[in-house]
Amino acid sequence: MSKIDLAIAGTPSRQPATAAFQRNARLWLSLVLLLADMMALAAGFVIGLRVAGIPILSMEVWQPLAGGILVYGTIAFHNQAYNPRCLTSMTASCRSAVMAFAGTLLIFLLVVFSLKVTDNFSRLGISTGLFFSGALIVMQRVLVVRAVRRHFAEGLFAQLLIIDDGLIPDDVNGMTIVDAPTLGLRADLDDPYMLHRLGMLLRDFDRVVISCPLERKADWAQMLKGGNILGEIIVPELDPMAPLAVQSHRGVSTLVVARGPLNLANRAKKRLLDIILTVPVLIALAPLMIAVAVAIRLDSPGPVFFRQERIGRGNRLFHILKFRSMRVEQCDTAGATSTQRDDNRITRVGRFIRSTSIDELPQLLNVLLGEMSLVGPRPHALGSTAEDQLFWQVDRQYWHRHALKPGITGLAQIRGFRGATETRRDILNRVEADLEYLHGWSLMRDIGILVGTARVLVHRNAY
């Protein structure tokens, strides 16, 4: 068995049917919410048409209205109006829908006045339709939220309670409970395999609550921050954990210490950008990659690709792919020794592909597999050190980077923070840049980083 297999051996998981049901329930309820919005818009304008005395089946009326409904759906999705939170929070649901409706109305008015077709529309019908459409949208959203709360309560989200010698809340109905000592799970920030074990346990859950003694709370908080999940710790008092919020869980005080940095819509945008760019780039670079593979085989014996364990999103381990640039017998799979200038382990072909960053191209396959993104914090080898300290020992915030998928390039790279990590400052610069990216993500920033990467493909620190 590999180390990864050993790390997850004996780890209990949720019943697949239960986890799938909760995911499917959220998806279908979101679709119901979308359909209800469309019906509310249509019904509101039917009322407006009847009041204005306009035939309901007139195509001249329904064509622009259908366009307006489509625009509303697009704005509403972008505005998180179909986020799972809108299924349980009346305020969030109505606010998102009203903002989307206002945006649609603004676009409608701009188009109408730009095309100078105001005389073609009944002002009475339009104003009546807008009033009833807005009212029906708010009304149906209130009804949907009440129905979801009544029929699903807290069963709409998968919740995990990890007990690490801590108190057990009185009300644990609907939660999956795990006893950490029995499972061999502990808050060990110096063990990447333990973090991987926790990541594998959390992957089917939407929320995790930790109950542990005071002296372990800070370590559990650090472990959860990179877990890409809503994480909370049961506490009777406030500790220096940089909490995101204070909440109450089943009558027990909790500190929220982690949330996934990107919501569903933003993750979809980022993944779509990855796919749209990666597929054509792989096709275009296929001849180059084949030529490099042949050159590597002719230059030195051994495989074309170098595979190494790295830490990905949610602190889960994956195998990164690179073109092999070192002699097989001298490859450092743990990454304990940083590559130096004029490193004698590097082959002739390896020196060229490293200096031009061509050795990173196979990571496009990692992107296609969903293990990496084009832009994100660079994943490091488990044994990487700075001044004889492992990266996570230099700065405990290092683990926070893993709330996002690792990237082929990132903010740290375009700022020139790459190459050997000889001092603590070398890794601190990268962590600071990665956290800045994590907390200020936007799609345009990803595009800007990709453009900026073209300027640093050949860099003095690339060797």
Buried (B, 14 or more C-beta within 10 A) or exposed (E): EEEBEEBBEEBEEBEEEEBEEBBEBBEEBBEBBBEBBBBBBBBBBBBBBBBBEBEEEEEEBBEBBBEBBEBBBEBBBBBBBBBBBBBBBBEBBBBBBBBBBEBBBEBBEEBBEEEEEEEEBBEEBBEBBBEBBBEBBBBBBEEBBEEBBEEBEBBBBBBBBBBBEBEEBEEBEEBBBBEBEEBEBBBBBEEBBBBBBBBBBBBBBBBBBBBBEEEBBBBBBBBBBBBBBBBBBBBEEEBEBEBBEEEEBBEBBBBBBBBBBBEBBBBEBBBEBBEEBBEEBBEEBEEEBEEBBEBBBEBBEBEBBBBBBBBBBBBBBBBBBBBBBBBEEEBBEEBEBBBEEEBEBBBEBBBBBBBEBBBBBBBBBBBBEBBBBBBBBBBBBBBBBBEEEBBBBBBBBBBBBBBBBBBBBBBBBBBEBBBBBEEBEBBBBBBBBBBEBBEEBEEEEBBBBBEBBEEBBEBEEBB
